[in-house]
């Protein structure tokens, strides 16, 4: 159960109560007025002390609710007026923050009346940074742009294939930019060679040219201008003892390979993985892996891992944190066949924690059905797990 709650200030609670009670207090005040009028008509000498005191008691609540309700109404009207000023459609061509927009463009301004979004009408285009854009175009807040520039594009769709920052980007593809104005990502219109700086085992670095595949998204490094962050390789690339396969995505982060699909067998921490294995690294250490769907089982962690198995390492340890096995396959853990999601205890160097039975199995003298979740305590009750 979530322990997230909302705590309102006392004054806000009172204000809301007065506004919500306004219909009731209005009816009471109207009723008191009608009663006083009728009594006066029948007997002008009759005292109205009870009604007066009732009115004195109710009036502050009524006036308070009326004032707050009026303030809320005015605030709502002003909000709608402000929204109308910030969201509108151009009935003729206009220039906003230095951007020439065609008639029919739907415009959104931010709270400071700065251009935030422009949605161009079908068939229309605008030119920015030497490129032609169509559809929805988003702009950076001046506070985030270099020199507080207005009208700096951060996200858009190209109307025509264009080279941006030396990268050939395809028409119809989405393009994004960093706040600094440099290209963040786009869809390549042709195979492209791009540099990546990779850390070496001796602590140095080496610049390496990688060839990225046309038709797929390329992501650039935000810290190293013009360098690769990720793409699908057009040809295999080698980094020390590993080779990343062509046609698969590679990610580079802080000068290290962060994700790759092996083009040939390679070591991955304590594992020897076959070609076709997809792996990710965190801070230079093995993090996650997925074995190819076809092939032979892989020996790892003292287990026989079937094809298609996915796994994760404990943080900065060569021990398993979890395995995911297809329902038609299994691994044998502690003498029991398990499938699906299998957990291990990182605090106990990867000792078995829990998993799902692959078949009906006798566990601690009791038959358990296929699909039942069994823990280490179920397997070794006499040892308390």
C-alpha positions as CSV (number, residue, x, y, z in Angstrom):
1,X,0.0,0.0,0.0
2,X,1.3,3.4,-0.9
3,X,2.1,5.9,1.9
4,X,1.9,8.9,-0.4
5,X,-0.7,11.4,0.7
6,X,-1.7,15.0,0.2
7,X,-1.5,17.6,3.1
8,X,-3.4,20.8,2.6
9,X,-2.8,24.0,4.6
10,X,-5.4,24.7,7.2
11,X,-6.4,28.0,5.5
12,X,-6.9,26.2,2.2
13,X,-9.2,23.6,3.8
14,X,-11.3,26.4,5.4
15,X,-11.5,28.3,2.1
16,X,-12.6,25.2,0.2
17,X,-15.2,24.5,2.9
18,X,-16.6,28.0,2.6
19,X,-16.9,27.8,-1.2
20,X,-18.5,24.3,-1.0
21,X,-20.9,25.5,1.7
22,X,-21.9,28.6,-0.4
23,X,-25.1,27.1,-1.8
24,X,-26.2,26.1,1.7
25,X,-25.4,29.4,3.3
26,X,-27.1,31.2,0.3
27,X,-30.3,29.2,0.9
28,X,-30.2,29.9,4.6
29,X,-29.7,33.7,4.1
30,X,-32.5,33.8,1.5
31,X,-34.7,31.8,3.9
32,X,-34.0,34.2,6.8
33,X,-34.8,37.2,4.5
34,X,-38.1,35.7,3.3
35,X,-39.0,34.8,6.9
36,X,-38.3,38.4,8.1
37,X,-40.3,39.9,5.3
38,X,-43.3,37.7,6.0
39,X,-43.2,38.4,9.7
40,X,-43.0,42.2,9.2
41,X,-46.0,42.1,6.8
42,X,-48.1,40.3,9.4
43,X,-47.0,42.2,12.6
44,X,-44.7,45.2,12.3
45,X,-44.3,45.3,16.1
46,X,-43.0,41.8,16.4
47,X,-39.3,41.6,17.3
48,X,-36.9,39.7,15.0
49,X,-34.2,39.0,17.5
50,X,-33.9,35.3,16.6
51,X,-33.7,36.0,12.9
52,X,-31.2,38.8,13.3
53,X,-28.8,36.6,15.4
54,X,-29.2,33.8,12.9
55,X,-28.3,36.2,10.1
56,X,-25.3,37.5,12.1
57,X,-24.0,34.0,12.6
58,X,-24.5,32.8,9.0
59,X,-23.5,36.1,7.2
60,X,-19.7,35.8,7.7
61,X,-19.7,32.3,6.2
62,X,-21.8,33.4,3.3
63,X,-19.8,36.6,2.6
64,X,-16.5,34.6,2.9
65,X,-17.7,31.9,0.5
66,X,-19.1,34.5,-1.9
67,X,-15.8,36.4,-1.9
68,X,-13.7,33.3,-2.3
69,X,-16.0,31.9,-5.0
70,X,-15.8,35.2,-6.8
71,X,-12.0,35.2,-6.6
72,X,-11.9,31.7,-8.0
73,X,-14.3,32.6,-10.9
74,X,-12.1,35.7,-11.8
75,X,-9.0,33.6,-11.6
76,X,-10.5,31.0,-13.9
77,X,-11.5,33.7,-16.4
78,X,-8.0,35.2,-16.3
79,X,-6.6,31.7,-16.8
80,X,-8.7,31.1,-19.8
81,X,-7.7,34.5,-21.2
82,X,-4.1,33.7,-20.6
83,X,-4.5,30.3,-22.3
84,X,-6.1,32.0,-25.3
85,X,-3.1,34.2,-25.6
86,X,-0.7,31.3,-25.4
87,X,-2.5,28.8,-27.6
88,X,-3.8,30.1,-30.9
89,X,-3.9,29.4,-34.7
90,X,-2.4,31.9,-37.1
91,X,-4.9,33.3,-39.6
92,X,-2.0,34.7,-41.7
93,X,1.8,34.2,-41.9
94,X,3.6,35.7,-39.0
95,X,7.1,35.8,-37.4
96,X,7.4,34.8,-33.8
97,X,10.8,34.9,-32.0
98,X,12.5,35.2,-35.4
99,X,10.8,32.1,-36.8
100,X,8.6,32.7,-39.9
101,X,5.5,30.6,-39.5
102,X,2.9,30.0,-42.3
103,X,-0.9,30.7,-42.0
104,X,-2.7,27.9,-40.3
105,X,0.1,27.1,-37.8
106,X,-1.1,26.2,-34.3
107,X,1.2,28.0,-31.9
108,X,2.0,27.4,-28.2
109,X,3.9,29.9,-26.2
110,X,5.3,29.3,-22.7
111,X,4.6,31.3,-19.6
112,X,7.0,34.0,-20.7
113,X,5.3,34.3,-24.1
114,X,8.2,32.6,-25.8
115,X,7.7,30.3,-28.7
116,X,7.4,26.7,-27.5
117,X,5.7,24.6,-30.1
118,X,4.5,25.2,-33.7
119,X,2.3,22.7,-35.4
120,X,2.4,23.3,-39.2
121,X,-0.6,22.7,-41.4
122,X,-0.4,19.8,-43.9
123,X,1.8,20.5,-46.8
124,X,3.5,23.5,-45.1
125,X,7.1,23.7,-44.1
126,X,9.5,26.2,-42.4
127,X,13.2,26.6,-42.7
128,X,15.5,26.6,-39.7
129,X,19.2,25.8,-39.5
130,X,19.4,25.4,-43.2
131,X,16.8,22.5,-43.1
132,X,13.2,22.3,-44.0
133,X,10.7,21.1,-41.3
134,X,7.2,19.8,-41.3
135,X,4.5,18.8,-38.8
136,X,5.2,19.6,-35.1
137,X,8.3,21.6,-34.2
138,X,9.4,22.2,-30.6
139,X,11.7,25.0,-29.4
140,X,14.1,25.4,-26.4
141,X,13.4,27.7,-23.5
142,X,15.7,30.7,-23.9
143,X,17.1,30.0,-20.4
144,X,18.4,26.6,-21.8
145,X,19.7,27.9,-25.1
146,X,23.1,29.4,-25.7
147,X,23.1,33.2,-25.2
148,X,19.4,32.9,-24.2
149,X,18.6,32.6,-27.9
150,X,14.9,32.5,-28.9
151,X,13.5,30.2,-31.6
152,X,16.1,27.4,-31.2
153,X,14.7,24.1,-32.4
154,X,15.0,21.1,-30.1
155,X,12.7,18.5,-31.8
156,X,11.1,18.3,-35.3
157,X,10.4,16.2,-38.4
158,X,12.4,16.9,-41.6
159,X,10.5,17.7,-44.8
160,X,13.6,16.9,-46.9
161,X,16.8,14.9,-46.4
162,X,19.5,17.2,-45.0
163,X,23.0,17.0,-43.6
164,X,22.9,18.4,-40.0
165,X,26.2,18.9,-38.2
166,X,27.7,16.7,-40.9
167,X,25.3,13.8,-40.3
168,X,22.9,12.9,-43.3
169,X,19.4,12.8,-41.8
170,X,16.5,11.3,-43.7
171,X,13.3,13.1,-44.7
172,X,10.2,12.2,-42.6
173,X,12.4,11.2,-39.7
174,X,12.4,12.8,-36.3
175,X,15.4,14.9,-35.3
176,X,16.3,16.1,-31.8
177,X,18.9,18.5,-30.6
178,X,20.7,19.1,-27.3
179,X,20.0,22.4,-25.5
180,X,23.4,23.6,-26.7
181,X,22.1,23.3,-30.2
182,X,24.1,20.3,-31.4
183,X,22.5,17.4,-33.0
184,X,21.3,14.7,-30.6
185,X,19.6,12.1,-32.9
186,X,18.1,11.5,-36.3
187,X,17.4,8.8,-38.8
188,X,20.3,8.2,-41.2
189,X,19.6,8.7,-44.9
190,X,22.8,6.7,-45.9
191,X,25.5,4.6,-44.3
192,X,27.6,7.0,-42.3
193,X,31.1,6.8,-40.7
194,X,31.4,8.6,-37.4
195,X,34.1,8.8,-34.7
196,X,33.9,7.3,-31.2
197,X,36.5,7.7,-28.4
198,X,37.0,4.3,-26.6
199,X,38.9,3.8,-23.4
200,X,41.7,1.2,-23.5
201,X,42.7,-1.3,-20.9
202,X,45.9,0.7,-20.1
203,X,43.9,3.7,-19.1
204,X,44.4,5.6,-22.4
205,X,41.9,6.2,-25.1
206,X,41.7,5.6,-28.9
207,X,39.6,7.2,-31.6
208,X,37.8,4.7,-33.7
209,X,35.7,5.1,-36.8
210,X,32.4,3.2,-36.8
211,X,30.1,2.8,-39.8
212,X,26.4,3.2,-38.9
213,X,23.5,1.8,-41.0
214,X,21.1,3.9,-43.1
215,X,17.4,3.9,-42.1
216,X,18.1,3.5,-38.4
217,X,18.4,6.1,-35.6
218,X,21.8,7.5,-34.7
219,X,22.4,9.0,-31.3
220,X,25.3,11.4,-30.6
221,X,27.3,11.9,-27.5
222,X,26.2,14.9,-25.5
223,X,29.6,15.4,-23.9
224,X,31.8,14.8,-26.9
225,X,30.5,16.9,-29.8
226,X,30.1,15.0,-33.0
227,X,30.9,11.6,-31.5
228,X,28.8,8.5,-31.5
229,X,26.4,7.6,-28.7
230,X,24.6,4.8,-30.4
231,X,23.5,3.4,-33.8
232,X,23.0,0.1,-35.7
233,X,26.3,-1.0,-37.2
234,X,26.6,-1.3,-41.0
235,X,29.7,-3.4,-40.5
236,X,31.3,-5.3,-37.6
237,X,33.5,-3.3,-35.2
238,X,36.2,-4.6,-32.9
239,X,37.1,-3.2,-29.4
240,X,39.9,-5.1,-27.8
241,X,38.8,-8.6,-27.2
242,X,35.2,-8.2,-28.4
243,X,33.7,-7.7,-31.8
244,X,30.3,-6.1,-32.2
245,X,28.1,-7.6,-35.0
246,X,26.9,-5.7,-38.1
247,X,23.1,-5.0,-38.3
248,X,22.9,-4.8,-34.5
249,X,22.8,-1.7,-32.2
250,X,25.9,-0.5,-30.3
251,X,25.9,2.0,-27.5
252,X,28.9,4.0,-26.3
253,X,28.9,5.8,-23.0
254,X,31.7,7.8,-21.3
255,X,34.2,6.3,-23.6
256,X,33.2,2.7,-23.1
257,X,31.1,0.2,-25.0
258,X,27.7,0.1,-23.1
259,X,25.8,-2.3,-25.4
260,X,26.8,-4.7,-28.2
261,X,25.8,-8.0,-29.9
262,X,28.9,-10.2,-30.1
263,X,30.0,-11.0,-33.7
264,X,32.2,-13.9,-32.3
265,X,32.5,-15.8,-29.0
266,X,33.8,-13.6,-26.2
267,X,34.2,-13.5,-22.4
268,X,31.6,-11.6,-20.5
269,X,32.8,-11.5,-16.9
270,X,32.9,-15.2,-15.7
271,X,30.9,-16.3,-18.8
272,X,32.0,-17.5,-22.2
273,X,29.2,-16.3,-24.5
274,X,28.7,-17.4,-28.1
275,X,28.3,-15.1,-31.1
276,X,24.9,-13.5,-31.3
277,X,24.8,-12.8,-27.6
278,X,23.5,-9.4,-26.7
279,X,25.3,-7.7,-23.7
280,X,25.3,-4.5,-21.8
281,X,27.9,-3.0,-19.5
282,X,27.6,-0.6,-16.6
283,X,30.6,1.4,-15.7
284,X,32.8,-0.9,-17.7
285,X,31.6,-4.1,-15.9
286,X,29.2,-6.8,-17.2
287,X,25.6,-6.0,-16.4
288,X,23.0,-7.8,-18.6
289,X,23.1,-10.5,-21.3
290,X,20.8,-12.4,-23.6
291,X,21.8,-15.6,-25.3
292,X,20.9,-16.2,-28.9
293,X,17.6,-18.0,-29.4
294,X,19.2,-20.9,-31.3
295,X,22.4,-22.8,-30.3
296,X,23.8,-24.9,-27.5
297,X,23.4,-24.3,-23.8
298,X,26.0,-22.2,-22.1
299,X,27.7,-23.1,-18.8
300,X,27.6,-20.3,-16.3
301,X,27.2,-19.7,-12.6
302,X,27.4,-23.5,-12.1
303,X,24.3,-23.9,-14.3
304,X,23.5,-25.0,-17.8
305,X,21.8,-22.0,-19.4
306,X,19.5,-22.8,-22.4
307,X,19.4,-20.7,-25.6
308,X,17.4,-17.5,-25.2
309,X,18.2,-17.1,-21.5
310,X,18.4,-13.6,-20.2
311,X,20.4,-12.7,-17.1
312,X,21.7,-9.9,-14.9
313,X,24.7,-9.6,-12.7
314,X,24.8,-8.3,-9.2
315,X,26.2,-4.8,-8.9
316,X,30.0,-5.1,-9.2
317,X,30.0,-8.8,-8.6
318,X,30.5,-11.8,-10.8
319,X,27.4,-13.4,-9.3
320,X,23.9,-13.7,-10.9
321,X,21.0,-11.4,-9.7
322,X,18.3,-12.9,-11.9
323,X,17.7,-15.2,-14.9
324,X,14.8,-15.3,-17.2
325,X,14.3,-18.6,-19.0
326,X,11.7,-19.4,-21.7
327,X,8.7,-21.4,-20.5
328,X,9.7,-24.3,-22.8
329,X,13.1,-24.6,-21.3
330,X,14.6,-24.9,-17.8
331,X,17.7,-24.6,-15.6
332,X,18.4,-27.0,-12.8
333,X,19.0,-25.1,-9.5
334,X,19.7,-27.0,-6.3
335,X,18.5,-30.2,-8.1
336,X,15.1,-28.6,-9.1
337,X,14.1,-27.7,-12.6
338,X,13.0,-24.1,-12.8
339,X,11.8,-21.8,-15.5
340,X,10.6,-18.2,-16.1
341,X,11.9,-15.6,-13.7
342,X,14.5,-16.9,-11.3
343,X,16.0,-14.7,-8.5
344,X,19.3,-14.9,-6.7
345,X,20.5,-13.3,-3.5
346,X,23.3,-10.7,-4.2
347,X,24.0,-10.4,-0.5
348,X,24.8,-14.1,-0.4
349,X,27.1,-14.1,-3.5
350,X,24.3,-15.2,-5.8
351,X,22.7,-18.0,-3.8
352,X,19.3,-19.2,-5.1
353,X,16.4,-17.1,-3.8
354,X,13.2,-18.0,-5.7
355,X,11.9,-19.4,-8.9
356,X,9.0,-21.1,-10.8
357,X,8.7,-24.9,-11.2
358,X,9.2,-26.2,-14.7
359,X,7.2,-29.4,-13.9
360,X,5.3,-31.1,-11.1
361,X,8.0,-31.6,-8.4
362,X,8.4,-33.2,-5.0
363,X,9.6,-30.4,-2.7
364,X,10.4,-31.1,0.9
365,X,8.1,-34.2,0.9
366,X,5.2,-32.4,-0.8
367,X,4.1,-32.4,-4.5
368,X,4.2,-28.9,-6.0
369,X,2.6,-28.1,-9.3
370,X,4.3,-26.8,-12.4
371,X,4.3,-22.9,-12.3
372,X,4.4,-22.8,-8.5
373,X,6.8,-20.3,-7.0
374,X,9.4,-22.0,-4.7
375,X,11.9,-20.2,-2.5
376,X,15.1,-21.4,-0.9
377,X,13.2,-21.8,2.4
378,X,10.9,-24.3,0.6
379,X,13.8,-26.3,-0.7
380,X,15.8,-26.3,2.6
381,X,13.2,-25.8,5.4
382,X,15.4,-27.5,8.0
383,X,18.2,-24.9,7.3
384,X,15.8,-22.0,7.5
385,X,16.7,-21.3,3.8
